[in-house]
Amino acid sequence: MSTTKTSPKEPLISAKKPLSDAELLSRAEHPDPFRVLGPHIAGEGDAKRLVVRAFLPKASGASVLLEGQPAAIQAARISAEGLFEAVLPLPPVLPISPSIYRWRVSENGSIVSDFFDSYAFPSLLSDYDLHLMGEGTHYLKYEKMGAHPATVLGIAGVQFAVWAPNAMRVSVVGDFNQWDGRANPMRNRGPSGVWELFVPELTEGAIYKYEIRPMHSDLPILKSDPYGFYAELRPKTGSIVARLDHHRWGDADWLNRRANRDWLSAPISVYEINLGSWRRVVEEGSRWLTYAELADRLIPYVKEMGYTHVELMPVMEHPFYGSWGYQVTGFYAPTSRYGTPQDLKQLIDVLHQNGIGVILDWVPSHFPWDQHGLGFFDGSHLYEHADPRQGHHPEWASAIFNYGRNEVRAFLASSARFWLDQYHVDGLRVDAVASMLYLDYGRKQGEWIPNRHGGRENLGAVEFLRFLNETLYRDFPDVQTIAEESTAWPQVSRPTYLGGLGFGMKWNMGWMHDTLRYLQQDPVHRKYRHDELTFSLWYAFHENFVLPLSHDEVVHGKGSLIGRMPGDAWQQFANLRALFGAMWAHPGKKLLFMGGEFGQRREWAHESSLEWHVLGADQRHEGVQRWVADLNRLYRNEKSLHEKDFSVEGFRWIQRGDWEQSVVSFLRQAGANDPPIAVVCNFTPVPRYNYRLGVPRGGRWRELLNSDAPVYGGSGIGNFGGAEATPMPYESFGHSLSITVPPLAVLFFKPE
């Protein structure tokens, strides 16, 4: 018995006649519109003539305006569907210039438009471009793909290009053609899967999408441009034609300094920011600040606080604000919530002019399933894996990139390069690297597919990350890529030629978890958890670590940082100051999420502003804020606190075993001729008088900072500016200090 399915509307034996070109154009199914439309040479010898055709389904009539001819040449409707043809004199010079003729279209007897013919223009993508795209090594895809205002053969317009290898037909649609997919079908560049079209006289600001007819479906789909540089404000999802060369950069001095600095030995203190909730304009419906307003308000604050860098949570276009930007649909487009691409460039430019570096969060680990986005892009699983055991992220209900596909790797690598190149950013913090590295991330047994060796490592992702870092550091050696990687994967921040992933730095999630877990304990119990305080120094130099107290630590019911500190209000503030003091003293670069620097009480809420009002209501909040600012200045000014952040030579224990009193002390060191910094941390509310501290040299040691000082909201216990080191050996040192260690406090000493 046959299982072949037939349509009840068709005979069992069909002698269906092939559709004509006009019928295919009318149905928006023509695979090669350039074969029919535009200029063509017809005839042989003396009978040669120039024939031009256009598909104008809404036109009642059409004619051709020929350059140098006063009268229009009437075009004939050669099909009922709306295919028009005109015969023109053969020009003396071939190939034909698109500028020699224009179409004039009439509807109901009235002229409605004149336009140059898109199908008279040559292909603008070279075979070499397509070859590089196919092998995944085109590092500048954003210069070729997407929408680019351009002048071609003397005519201004917009060049469009999109990758959709499994589409039967792709058209560019927008207000300019009434969103009619029959109006501007694109040129298919064969095995490359790229479609392209030049639309003359289209200008910047035009809203567009791609209408894609999948190979095995009668229903076209509308997609935003994966390479679009600008997008409509949500909930709209159209892409917007935008130039990127309007902005005139003024950050040459910053870039020169960046190029001549070793950032691994430089002070890096990062202020992590969510642009939509840092401050809001309460008087105007609690709206968020624009890029321009942020430039006016954010920069003075960051400078006053002494941070070296800001890290912006994802500014790439994303449809759902509640994702905080981590569900990206526009990997080349800054979100239009806060302004235009030029506005973001201006913000970054002014930050640089004020000596502040810019790091962007970048998300190559997954993307959302929104209909206008990358998912099922051309009717097939193009950017993502088809098998949900590889292509669907169970924790975030999102799609996972297929890193084994050359074009996908090139799409992502080009995106990373785009932000460094076009927006002058100084670093990329790569989100959720662990989810990329492990095939079983967030999955139970049986929900994932092992690699070809039977392991759980995502070999395609490993190859991609190494390729990404190799190419970025080759061409941008003065920037940093920073991995948010939460496992023990080895050599994340080591060069690829040594077997590493090639990142410049890695977040130290172990330090963060251990330190917060320790400080959440009641001080009376901390002596039993002393190893949580000291364990991070066993591996502190295995990677180039950043110490992060990020947004992830103040969301999802975790509470604020100060809210996690035990004790009464005084002890909570003292604990928070001690946390920051220990963090700034610990080897590694620093990152603190906004609001933490003044002890915000409420957990971070993305729909509202930070609790700036607490600064006027309780001076202890101002004290924490002043403490963080002074820590930043000390960290920047003292080489011993930053120069050897990633070297064991920069750290030496003084006393790590005083667990009974919950006190640790250590030295931070730079070069042999640079004075060391001695740090003492007391994590109990009990002052320690006549506390003996071994030091490497005699003389007076000045107390640089004391978190218990009244100016920070402390009790004022201290050492009256310093202490004298006597030749009394202690531990492994030939000299020692007798000091007072305040309760729940951190002290910094430096020899004079």
Helices and strands as residue ranges (DSSP letters): H 21-26, G 33-35, E 38-42, G 45-47, E 49-55, E 61-66, E 73-74, E 76-77, E 83-88, G 98-100, E 101-107, E 110-115, G 118-120, H 127-135, G 141-143, E 146-152, E 155-163, E 167-174, G 175-177, E 187-188, G 190-192, E 194-200, E 207-214, E 221-223, E 239-240, H 252-259, E 269-273, E 280-281, G 282-284, E 287-288, H 291-305, E 309-312, E 316-317, G 321-323, E 330-334, H 341-353, E 357-362, H 388-391, E 392-393, E 398-399, H 406-422, E 427-430, H 433-437, H 459-475, E 480-483, G 496-498, E 505-507, H 509-519, G 523-529, H 530-534, G 535-538, E 545-549, G 551-554, G 562-564, H 569-585, E 589-593, G 596-598, H 614-617, H 619-637, G 639-641, G 648-650, E 651-658, E 663-668, E 677-682, E 688-695, E 699-706, G 710-712, E 722-725, E 735-741, E 745-751
